[in-house]
Amino acid sequence: PPLLAKRKVTAGSLDVHPTEKALVVQYEVEASILGENGGPMLGERKEGQKIIRVKSLSPTTDVAALARKVVEECKLIPASRLPQVEQLLYYLQNRKSSPVEAKGVEKKEKKTVKPKDLTPFEGTELNEEASITKMDEYVELLYEGLPEKIRGSGLILQLARNPDNLEELLYNGTSALGALARVLREDWKQSVELATIIIYIFFCFSSFSQFHAAVSHYKIGALCMSVVEHELKRHDMWREELRKKNKSAPENGSLRRDQDKTLRKYQALLAKQEQLLRVSLYLLLNLAEDTRTELKMRNKNIVGLLVKVLDRDDEELLVLVVSFLKKLSIFLENKNDMAELDTVERLARLIPCEHDDLLNLTLRLLLNLSFDSGLRAKMVEVGLVPKLTALLGDENNRQVAMRLLYHISMDDRFRGMFVYTDCIPQLMQMLYDHGEEEIDVELISICINLSANKKNAQLMCEGNGLKMLMKRALKTKDCLLMKMIRNISQHDGPTKPLFIDYVGDLAAEIRAVEGEVWILECLGTLANLTIPDLDWELLLKEYNLVPFLKDNLKPDSAEDDLILEVVIMIGTVSMDDACAVMLAKSGIIPALIELLNARQEDDEFVCQIVYVFYQMVFHQATRDVIIKDTQAPAYLIDLMHDKNTEIRKVCDNTLDIIAEYDEEWGRKIQSEKFRFHNNQWLDMVESRQVDESEPYLYDNDERTDLFYSAGRNQMSAAADSSIFFLCVVILISMSLWIRDVGDVFDQTSSSPGRPVTAYGFRPDEQLFSQYS
């Protein structure tokens, strides 16, 4: 007689889950083989646990009814333990949320949005109930015809959908998995329903990492890739056939009915195909937890397949696809593939959408892609800026939408696009609503970026915008908010005069003992205020700013950014005649020269210091100090041929004014200009010596003969050519010298704009990094 197997399940302890709203049931499985006499010959025991999640449990839930439902559906809990289940559920109902759960409630957008768990698809459910003890019968059905294969796989699916059965199916039913893999490999093209059921079974195993090796052993992942690729091609064929029929059919009643029938058939096929695509892609997503497996998928064009599915309309399928693409997008190679496949254009149609999870996942995928400047440009091109702006009012998606807009605002060419949306009024309202609370880093970051655009800055100052910003910044000492104000202050036009009311407050903050970053932003804002009506002399005296400026000119007195801002501030106030005299008498000019010596390799420092000298030579009192009492002109002569174009420009303008008012320095400057031009031509002459194999000035046959003729004719021709070339050099040098001398007497009183400094405004600093 055959041996019999016996399986006994014994329930153990029952308790609550430590962090989740769930019950934990401990149990023991005892499997034994009975001999001829009915006694156990061989046995084995295994312990396990089952987690029963009660997500619907809330303060208003009927605990008694829920307890009865749990006992009825969970066969591991005997009816005698109903009071214990009810007591545990009551405890869960009144237990305070864990820190993890509390954080999830506070930060809704931080939650991980995953595709919904698969439920039995239409056509995969059977009326009969499967039993683990009949596995051999179900496997036998897999060797019969197509209907029997569908029935057998459907019954196995019932068992696989219970996680408690997976281990037993794997270790005690190895032949079952092998048979399922064989049937799938041979028959998946014959029946979409059969392929869906079998892949669903392997999907159940793929949901747990410990079973991935078994799924990979049967090469189910590669098979699913082939299934997805084939189904997408078939879908294209269906659409093309449907389009041709609709195009060629005349307008009459019978053909219209045929068209409707064809359309319904197409929609039915599409629904089944989307079920197959969903379960196949979900299985692949689970297997992609291993980056090596993910790399194999990429090599088989998983990105291309997923992007193609984005054209579908089934929202649950799209949630899955976008989730998969989001996971893949963190790798550069996958991101580049998405860029080539016009992924942004396909995603743009999903914003906005009524499916909350799909919208959130799409935004997060776009956020990952937005770290690429080319893809940011594509987002602007497809019109995402106004769509994202509209989402700022959506509490669930506001944060990720703002981060996307921040990335777009990093490019100066796109900041002007925000003028044509209601983004800035919304941002200003959010700043106002924060009150005295700390401003979210995303909010203030995008405001800093946008304030670097002149039109945006004007919108920010409309009404009492600037007043609100200044009041809040001065009260909270928020350095980032002051950076935003500093950006606004740089723009000429109607916004700059609005700052006159706040120069006293800014000057007082500079003298206050606060952090260096705060002083830097206040000083930078004040230095931007090139307003003709501003009484700088009164401001310097009232707030005793001259000692502060002088003390912070020393090379090691502070950070370079602050010292540079002090130099810029001196350049701004030096436009005023009385202020220039005050600064010159305080000994600031020698301090500037000392700083110039210490920072001569830093173009920003050199350029701004030379600009200060330029401002001071405009005024008679300070001009005499610079020319007669300092060596500033000598330093300027050394810098007149600097490689930096901006430095040369400011230096030349300053030296031209000095040459006009001081004859001695004028001769030195003219001599240096002539020497420089002369050296250029002499270097050219030395580097282009006459070569017997190449004509020097002429390259036609007639002149070439002069160099190749023999005897005295050759020497005479060469000498004549050299004399001629030397005359050309002298004439050109004299013309350049005359031009430079003439420039001295052709000065205008207009002042060039302040040279641009690379620091000044860095609105596009990365204040936060990748989020997803």
C-alpha positions in Angstrom: 0.0 0.0 0.0 1.2 3.6 -0.7 2.6 5.8 2.0 0.2 8.5 3.4 1.2 12.1 4.3 -0.5 13.9 7.2 -0.3 17.6 7.9 -1.4 19.2 11.1 -1.6 22.9 11.9 -1.6 24.0 15.5 -2.4 27.6 16.5 -0.1 29.3 19.0 0.1 32.7 20.6 -1.9 35.7 19.5 -0.7 39.3 19.9 -0.7 42.7 18.4 1.9 44.0 15.8 4.4 46.4 17.5 4.1 49.2 14.9 1.2 48.4 12.5 -2.5 48.0 13.0 -2.3 44.2 12.8 -2.7 41.0 14.7 0.2 38.4 14.7 -0.8 34.8 14.9 1.9 32.2 15.7 1.3 28.7 14.5 3.1 25.3 14.1 2.9 23.0 11.1 3.6 19.3 11.7 4.0 17.1 8.6 4.4 13.4 9.0 4.5 10.3 6.8 2.4 7.3 7.9 3.5 3.7 7.6 1.5 0.6 6.7 0.1 0.2 10.1 -1.0 3.9 10.2 1.8 5.0 12.6 4.1 7.9 11.8 7.3 6.9 10.2 8.9 10.3 9.5 7.9 13.8 10.7 9.0 17.4 10.7 7.8 20.5 12.5 8.0 24.1 11.3 7.0 27.3 13.1 5.4 30.3 11.3 3.4 33.4 11.8 0.6 35.1 10.0 0.0 38.9 10.1 -3.6 40.0 9.9 -3.7 43.7 9.0 -6.8 45.6 10.0 -6.3 48.9 8.1 -10.0 49.8 8.4 -9.7 50.0 12.2 -10.6 53.5 13.3 -12.0 55.2 16.5 -15.6 54.6 15.2 -15.1 50.9 14.2 -17.4 48.3 15.7 -14.7 46.2 17.4 -17.0 43.3 18.2 -18.2 42.9 14.6 -14.6 43.2 13.3 -13.4 40.5 15.8 -16.1 38.1 14.5 -15.0 38.8 10.9 -11.4 38.1 11.7 -12.2 34.8 13.4 -14.4 33.7 10.6 -11.9 34.4 7.8 -8.7 33.2 9.6 -8.8 29.4 10.1 -5.8 29.6 12.4 -7.8 31.3 15.1 -10.4 29.0 16.8 -13.8 30.5 17.7 -13.0 30.0 21.4 -10.5 32.8 21.2 -13.0 35.4 20.0 -12.9 37.4 23.3 -9.1 37.6 23.1 -9.3 38.9 19.5 -11.8 41.5 20.5 -9.6 42.6 23.4 -6.5 43.0 21.2 -8.5 44.9 18.6 -9.7 47.3 21.3 -6.1 47.8 22.4 -5.1 48.6 18.8 -8.0 51.0 18.5 -6.8 53.1 21.4 -3.1 52.7 21.0 -1.3 56.0 20.1 0.4 56.1 16.7 4.0 55.1 16.6 6.6 57.8 15.6 6.8 56.2 12.1 3.0 56.4 11.7 2.8 59.9 13.1 5.5 61.1 10.7 3.6 59.5 7.8 0.4 61.5 8.8 2.3 64.8 9.1 4.1 64.3 5.8 1.6 62.9 3.4 3.8 63.5 0.4 6.7 61.5 2.0 4.7 58.2 1.7 5.8 55.6 -0.7 3.2 55.2 -3.4 3.2 51.7 -4.7 1.0 49.9 -7.2 -2.1 48.3 -5.7 -1.8 44.6 -4.9 -3.2 42.4 -7.7 -6.6 41.0 -7.2 -8.1 38.1 -9.2 -8.7 39.2 -12.7 -11.9 38.6 -14.6 -11.9 35.0 -15.9 -9.2 33.7 -13.5 -11.6 32.8 -10.6 -13.2 29.3 -10.4 -16.3 28.2 -8.6 -14.5 25.3 -6.9 -12.1 25.7 -3.9 -8.6 24.5 -4.2 -6.9 22.3 -1.6 -3.1 21.9 -1.0 -3.6 18.2 -0.7 -4.8 17.9 -4.3 -1.7 19.5 -5.9 -0.9 16.3 -7.8 -4.3 16.4 -9.5 -3.8 20.0 -10.5 -0.4 19.3 -12.0 -1.9 16.4 -14.0 -4.3 18.9 -15.6 -1.4 20.9 -16.9 -0.6 18.0 -19.3 -4.2 17.9 -20.8 -5.9 20.3 -23.3 -6.1 24.1 -23.1 -9.3 24.2 -21.0 -7.9 21.7 -18.5 -4.6 23.7 -18.3 -6.6 26.9 -17.5 -8.5 25.1 -14.8 -5.5 23.4 -13.3 -3.4 26.7 -13.2 -6.4 28.5 -11.8 -6.7 26.2 -8.9 -2.9 26.5 -8.2 -3.3 30.2 -8.3 -5.9 30.0 -5.5 -3.3 28.3 -3.4 -0.5 30.7 -4.4 -2.4 33.7 -3.4 -2.2 32.6 0.2 1.4 33.4 1.3 1.3 30.6 3.8 1.2 28.1 1.0 4.1 29.4 -1.0 6.8 27.7 0.8 5.0 24.4 0.6 4.3 24.9 -3.1 8.0 25.6 -3.7 9.6 22.7 -1.7 6.9 20.1 -1.9 5.6 21.0 -5.3 8.8 21.5 -7.4 7.2 19.6 -10.3 4.3 22.0 -10.2 6.5 25.1 -10.8 8.4 23.3 -13.5 5.2 22.2 -15.3 3.8 25.7 -15.0 7.0 27.2 -16.5 6.8 24.6 -19.4 3.2 25.4 -20.2 3.8 29.1 -20.1 6.8 28.8 -22.5 4.9 26.6 -24.9 1.3 28.0 -24.8 1.4 31.7 -23.9 0.6 32.8 -27.4 -2.4 30.6 -27.7 -4.3 31.9 -24.7 -4.0 35.3 -23.0 -6.0 33.9 -20.1 -3.7 31.0 -19.5 -0.6 33.2 -19.7 -2.1 35.7 -17.2 -2.9 33.0 -14.7 0.5 31.3 -14.8 2.4 34.6 -14.6 0.1 35.5 -11.7 1.3 32.4 -9.9 4.9 33.3 -10.3 4.1 36.9 -9.4 2.9 35.6 -6.0 6.3 34.1 -5.5 8.1 37.3 -6.7 6.4 39.3 -4.0 8.9 37.8 -1.5 12.6 38.3 -2.0 13.4 34.8 -0.7 11.6 33.3 -3.7 13.3 35.4 -6.4 15.9 32.7 -7.0 13.2 30.2 -7.8 11.5 32.5 -10.2 14.8 33.3 -11.9 15.6 29.6 -12.1 12.7 29.1 -14.5 13.7 32.2 -16.5 10.2 33.7 -16.0 11.6 37.3 -16.1 13.0 36.8 -19.7 9.7 35.2 -20.7 7.7 38.1 -19.3 9.8 40.5 -21.3 9.0 38.5 -24.5 5.3 38.5 -23.6 5.2 42.3 -23.0 7.0 43.0 -26.3 4.7 40.6 -28.3 1.5 42.1 -26.8 2.6 45.6 -27.6 3.2 44.7 -31.2 -0.1 42.9 -31.4 -1.9 46.0 -29.9 -0.4 48.2 -32.7 -1.7 45.7 -35.3 -5.2 45.8 -33.7 -5.2 49.6 -33.8 -4.1 49.8 -37.4 -6.7 47.3 -38.5 -9.4 49.2 -36.6 -8.2 52.5 -38.2 -8.3 51.1 -41.7 -11.8 49.7 -41.2 -13.2 53.0 -39.9 -11.5 54.9 -42.8 -12.7 52.7 -45.6 -16.3 52.0 -44.4 -19.1 54.1 -46.0 -21.7 55.7 -43.9 -24.7 53.3 -43.7 -26.5 51.6 -40.9 -25.3 48.0 -41.3 -21.6 48.9 -41.6 -21.9 51.2 -38.7 -23.2 48.3 -36.6 -20.3 46.2 -37.8 -17.9 49.0 -36.7 -19.5 49.1 -33.3 -19.1 45.3 -33.0 -15.5 45.5 -34.0 -14.9 48.2 -31.5 -16.4 46.2 -28.7 -14.3 43.2 -29.6 -11.2 45.4 -29.7 -12.1 46.8 -26.2 -12.6 43.3 -24.8 -9.3 42.1 -26.2 -7.6 45.3 -24.8 -9.0 44.7 -21.3 -7.6 41.1 -21.3 -4.3 42.3 -22.7 -3.9 45.0 -20.1 -4.4 42.4 -17.3 -1.6 40.3 -18.8 0.6 43.4 -19.2 -0.1 44.4 -15.6 0.8 41.1 -14.0 3.9 40.7 -16.2 5.3 44.1 -15.5 4.5 43.8 -11.8 6.5 40.6 -11.7 9.4 42.3 -13.4 9.2 45.2 -11.0 9.6 42.8 -8.1 12.5 41.1 -9.7 14.2 44.4 -10.4 15.0 44.7 -6.6 18.3 43.1 -7.6 20.2 45.7 -9.6 22.0 42.9 -11.6 18.6 41.7 -12.8 17.6 45.2 -13.5 20.6 45.7 -15.7 19.7 42.6 -17.7 16.2 44.1 -18.2 17.7 47.3 -19.4 19.8 45.4 -22.0 16.6 44.0 -23.3 15.0 47.4 -23.7 12.7 47.5 -20.6 12.7 51.3 -20.7 11.4 51.3 -24.3 8.6 48.9 -23.5 7.5 50.8 -20.4 7.5 54.2 -22.2 5.3 52.6 -25.0 2.8 51.5 -22.4 2.4 55.1 -21.2 0.1 55.7 -24.2 -2.5 53.4 -22.5 -5.5 54.7 -20.6 -5.9 52.1 -17.8 -5.0 54.0 -14.7 -3.9 51.0 -12.6 -1.6 49.8 -15.4 -0.2 53.4 -15.7 0.5 53.5 -11.9 2.6 50.3 -12.3 4.5 51.6 -15.3 5.3 55.0 -13.8 6.4 53.3 -10.6 8.8 51.1 -12.6 10.1 54.1 -14.6 10.6 56.1 -11.4 12.7 53.2 -10.0 14.8 53.0 -13.2 15.2 56.8 -13.6 17.8 57.0 -10.7 20.4 55.5 -13.0 22.0 57.7 -15.7 21.8 55.2 -18.5 18.0 54.7 -18.0 17.5 58.4 -17.7 19.3 58.9 -21.1 17.1 56.2 -22.6 14.0 58.0 -21.4 15.2 61.3 -22.8 15.6 59.7 -26.3 12.1 58.2 -26.2 10.2 61.4 -25.5 9.1 60.3 -22.1 8.4 63.8 -20.8 5.9 64.4 -23.7 4.0 61.2 -22.7 4.0 62.0 -19.0 2.7 65.6 -19.6 -0.7 64.3 -20.6 -1.0 62.7 -17.1 -0.9 66.0 -15.4 -3.3 66.7 -14.0 -5.4 63.5 -13.5 -8.0 62.4 -11.0 -6.1 59.4 -9.9 -4.1 60.6 -6.9 -1.5 57.9 -6.8 -0.9 58.2 -10.5 -0.5 62.0 -10.3 1.9 61.8 -7.4 4.1 59.1 -9.0 4.2 61.0 -12.3 5.4 64.1 -10.5 8.1 62.2 -8.7 9.3 60.6 -11.9 9.4 64.0 -13.5 11.4 65.3 -10.5 14.0 62.6 -11.0 14.2 63.5 -14.7 14.4 67.3 -14.0 18.0 67.0 -12.8 18.9 66.9 -16.5 18.9 70.4 -18.0 17.8 69.1 -21.4 14.8 67.4 -19.9 14.0 70.5 -17.9 13.9 72.4 -21.2 11.5 69.8 -22.6 9.2 70.2 -19.6 8.9 73.9 -20.3 8.4 73.2 -24.0 5.4 70.8 -23.4 3.8 73.4 -21.1 4.3 71.9 -17.7 5.0 75.2 -15.9 1.4 76.4 -15.8 0.2 72.8 -15.0 2.7 72.5 -12.1 1.7 76.0 -10.9 -1.9 74.9 -10.7 -0.8 72.0 -8.4 0.6 74.4 -5.8 -2.9 74.6 -4.4 -3.1 70.8 -4.0 -1.9 70.0 -0.5 -1.0 66.4 -1.3 1.2 67.3 -4.3 2.4 70.8 -3.4 5.8 69.9 -2.2 6.9 67.8 -5.2 5.4 70.3 -7.6 7.3 73.0 -5.9 10.6 71.0 -6.2 9.9 70.5 -9.9 9.3 74.3 -10.4 12.5 75.0 -8.4 14.6 72.9 -10.8 13.0 74.6 -13.7 13.7 78.0 -12.2 17.4 77.1 -11.9 17.8 78.0 -15.6 17.8 81.7 -16.2 16.2 81.4 -19.6 13.1 79.8 -18.0 12.5 82.2 -15.1 10.6 84.7 -17.3 8.0 82.0 -18.0 6.7 82.3 -14.5 5.5 85.9 -15.2 2.7 84.5 -17.3 1.3 82.2 -14.5 -0.1 82.9 -11.1 2.9 81.2 -9.5 4.4 84.3 -7.9 1.2 85.5 -6.2 0.8 82.0 -4.8 4.4 81.9 -3.5 4.0 85.3 -1.9 0.8 84.2 -0.2 2.6 81.1 1.1 5.4 83.2 2.6 2.8 85.4 4.2 0.9 82.4 5.6 4.0 81.1 7.3 3.9 83.9 9.8 6.9 83.6 12.1 7.4 79.9 11.4 10.5 78.7 9.6 9.9 78.8 5.8 10.1 75.5 4.0 13.4 75.2 2.1 11.6 74.4 -1.2 9.5 77.5 -1.0 12.3 80.0 -0.2 14.6 78.3 -2.7 12.3 78.9 -5.6 11.6 82.4 -4.5 15.3 83.2 -4.5 15.7 81.8 -8.0 12.7 83.7 -9.4 13.7 87.0 -7.7 16.8 87.1 -9.9 14.4 87.9 -12.9 13.5 91.6 -13.1 9.8 91.1 -14.0 9.4 88.5 -11.3 10.9 90.9 -8.8 8.4 93.6 -9.8 5.5 91.2 -9.2 6.9 90.3 -5.8 7.0 93.9 -4.8 3.4 94.7 -5.9 1.2 96.0 -3.2 3.0 95.6 0.1 5.1 92.7 -1.1 8.5 94.2 -0.2 7.2 95.6 3.0 6.0 92.1 4.1 9.3 90.6 3.1 11.5 93.2 4.9 9.4 93.1 8.0 9.6 89.3 8.3 13.3 89.1 7.4 14.3 91.8 10.0 12.2 90.1 12.7 13.2 86.5 12.1 16.8 87.1 10.9 16.2 84.6 8.1 19.3 84.7 5.9 17.6 83.0 2.9 14.7 85.4 2.9 17.2 88.3 3.0 19.0 86.6 0.0 15.7 86.8 -1.9 15.4 90.5 -0.9 19.0 91.1 -2.0 18.2 89.6 -5.5 15.2 91.9 -5.8 17.5 94.9 -4.9 19.8 94.3 -7.9 17.3 95.3 -10.5 17.1 98.8 -11.9 13.7 100.2 -12.4 10.7 100.8 -10.2 11.7 98.3 -7.5 15.0 99.9 -6.4 13.6 103.2 -5.1 11.2 101.1 -2.8 14.3 100.3 -0.7 14.9 103.9 0.4 12.6 103.3 3.4 14.8 100.4 4.6 18.4 101.6 4.2 18.5 102.6 7.8 17.3 99.2 9.0 19.9 97.5 6.7 22.7 99.7 8.0 21.7 99.0 11.6 21.8 95.2 10.9 25.3 95.5 9.5 26.6 97.1 12.7 24.7 94.6 14.9 26.5 91.6 16.3 24.9 88.9 14.2 26.0 86.0 12.1 28.4 86.7 9.2 25.9 85.3 6.6 23.2 87.6 7.8 25.5 90.6 7.6 26.7 89.5 4.2 23.1 89.5 2.8 22.2 92.9 4.4 25.4 94.4 3.2 24.9 93.0 -0.3 21.4 94.4 -0.4 22.6 97.9 0.6 25.5 97.8 -1.9 23.0 97.2 -4.7 21.1 100.5 -4.0 22.7 102.7 -6.6 20.0 105.4 -6.1 20.9 109.0 -6.9 18.7 110.5 -4.3 20.2 108.5 -1.4 22.2 110.5 1.1 25.1 108.1 1.6 27.2 110.5 3.6 24.4 110.8 6.3 24.0 107.0 6.3 27.8 106.4 6.8 28.0 108.9 9.7 24.8 108.0 11.5 25.6 104.3 11.6 29.4 104.7 11.8 29.9 102.4 8.9 33.4 103.7 7.8 35.3 101.8 10.6 33.3 98.7 9.8 34.2 98.9 6.1 37.9 99.6 6.8 38.2 96.8 9.4 36.7 94.3 7.1 39.1 95.1 4.2 41.9 93.3 5.8 42.7 90.0 3.9 42.1 87.7 6.8 39.5 89.7 8.7 36.5 87.7 7.4 35.4 85.2 4.8 36.2 86.3 1.2 32.5 86.7 0.3 32.0 89.3 3.0 35.3 91.2 2.2 34.2 91.3 -1.5 30.8 92.7 -0.5 32.6 95.4 1.5 34.6 96.4 -1.6 31.4 96.5 -3.7 29.8 98.7 -1.0 32.7 101.1 -1.1 32.3 101.3 -4.9 28.7 102.2 -4.5 29.1 104.9 -1.9 32.1 106.3 -3.7 29.8 107.7 -6.4 28.9 110.4 -3.8 31.6 113.1 -3.7 31.5 113.7 0.0 31.5 109.9 0.8 34.6 109.5 -1.5 36.5 112.2 0.4 35.4 110.6 3.8 36.7 107.2 2.7 39.9 108.6 1.3 40.7 110.4 4.5 40.0 107.3 6.6 42.9 105.5 4.9 40.7 103.1 2.9 42.7 103.5 -0.3 46.0 102.0 1.1 43.9 99.2 2.6 42.4 98.5 -0.9 45.9 98.4 -2.4 47.0 96.0 0.3 44.0 93.8 -0.4 44.8 94.0 -4.1 48.3 92.7 -3.4 46.8 89.8 -1.4 44.1 88.9 -3.9 45.8 89.7 -7.2 45.0 86.2 -8.5 41.3 86.6 -7.8 39.6 88.4 -10.8 36.5 89.3 -8.8 38.5 91.2 -6.1 40.8 92.9 -8.7 37.8 94.0 -10.8 35.8 95.5 -7.9 38.9 97.2 -6.4 39.8 98.8 -9.8 36.1 99.9 -10.0 36.5 101.7 -6.7 39.5 103.5 -8.0 37.5 104.5 -11.1 34.8 106.0 -9.0 37.3 107.9 -6.9 39.2 109.5 -9.7 36.0 111.2 -10.8 36.1 113.4 -7.7 38.8 116.2 -7.5 39.7 115.6 -3.8 40.1 111.8 -4.1 41.7 112.0 -7.5 44.6 114.0 -6.1 44.9 111.5 -3.2 45.1 108.5 -5.6 47.4 110.1 -8.0 49.9 111.9 -5.7 49.7 110.0 -2.4 49.3 106.3 -3.5 50.8 103.9 -6.0 47.4 103.0 -7.4 48.2 104.3 -10.9 51.2 102.0 -11.0 49.1 99.0 -10.1 46.6 100.1 -12.8 49.3 100.3 -15.4 50.3 96.7 -14.5 46.7 95.6 -14.9 46.0 97.4 -18.2 46.8 94.3 -20.2 45.2 91.7 -17.9 43.6 88.7 -19.6 40.2 89.4 -18.0 38.2 91.6 -20.4 36.2 93.3 -17.7 39.3 94.2 -15.7 41.0 95.7 -18.8 37.9 97.7 -19.6 37.6 99.3 -16.2 41.4 99.8 -15.9 41.7 101.6 -19.3 38.8 103.9 -18.4 40.5 104.8 -15.0 43.9 105.3 -16.6 42.5 107.6 -19.3 41.0 109.9 -16.7 44.3 109.9 -14.7 46.3 110.7 -17.9 44.0 113.6 -18.7 44.5 115.3 -15.3 48.2 114.4 -14.6 50.8 115.0 -17.3 53.5 112.9 -15.7 51.3 109.9 -15.3 49.9 110.6 -18.8 53.3 110.2 -20.3 54.0 107.0 -18.4 50.6 105.6 -19.5 51.2 106.6 -23.1 54.7 105.1 -23.0 53.5 101.8 -21.6 50.8 101.6 -24.3 53.3 102.2 -27.0 55.8 99.7 -25.5 53.1 97.1 -25.3 52.0 97.5 -28.9 55.6 97.7 -30.0 56.5 94.5 -28.2 53.6 92.8 -29.9 55.0 93.7 -33.3 58.6 92.8 -32.4 57.5 89.4 -31.2 55.7 88.9 -34.5 58.8 89.9 -36.5 61.0 87.5 -34.4 58.6 84.6 -34.8 58.3 85.1 -38.6 61.9 85.0 -39.8 62.5 84.8 -43.5 62.5 81.2 -44.6 64.1 80.3 -47.9 61.4 77.7 -48.5 58.5 80.1 -48.1 57.8 83.6 -49.4 57.5 86.1 -46.6 55.0 88.7 -47.8 53.9 87.5 -51.2 52.7 84.1 -52.3 52.3 84.7 -56.1 54.7 83.3 -58.5 56.2 86.6 -59.6 57.3 87.7 -56.1 58.4 84.2 -55.2 61.1 84.5 -57.8 62.8 87.3 -55.8 63.6 84.8 -53.0 64.7 81.9 -55.2 66.8 83.8 -57.8 70.6 83.2 -57.5 73.4 85.6 -56.4 73.1 89.2 -55.5 69.6 89.5 -57.0 68.4 87.2 -54.2 70.1 89.1 -51.4 68.9 92.5 -52.8 65.3 91.3 -53.0 65.4 89.8 -49.6 66.8 93.1 -48.1 64.3 95.2 -49.9 61.5 92.9 -48.6 62.8 93.2 -45.0 63.0 97.0 -45.2 59.5 97.1 -46.6 58.1 94.9 -43.8 59.9 97.0 -41.1 58.3 100.1 -42.5 54.9 98.5 -42.3 55.5 97.6 -38.7 56.6 101.1 -37.7 53.6 102.7 -39.5 51.1 100.4 -37.8 52.7 100.8 -34.4 52.6 104.6 -34.8 48.9 104.5 -35.8 48.1 102.4 -32.7 50.0 104.8 -30.5 48.3 107.9 -32.0 44.9 106.2 -31.5 45.7 105.5 -27.8 46.9 109.1 -27.3 43.8 110.4 -29.0 41.6 108.3 -26.7 42.9 110.3 -23.7 41.4 113.5 -25.2 38.1 112.0 -26.2 36.8 111.1 -22.7 33.2 111.5 -21.8 31.8 111.9 -18.3 29.6 108.9 -18.5 30.3 106.2 -15.9 30.4 102.6 -17.0 28.2 100.1 -15.2 29.6 98.3 -12.2 31.5 95.2 -13.3 29.6 92.0 -12.9 30.9 89.7 -10.0 30.4 86.0 -10.1 29.3 86.0 -6.5 26.7 88.7 -6.1 23.7 86.5 -7.0 23.8 82.8 -7.0 20.1 82.0 -7.0 20.5 78.6 -8.4 22.5 77.0 -5.5 21.3 73.5 -4.8 19.7 73.9 -1.5 18.5 70.3 -1.6 19.3 67.2 -3.6 17.5 64.4 -5.3 14.4 63.3 -3.4 13.1 60.1 -5.0 
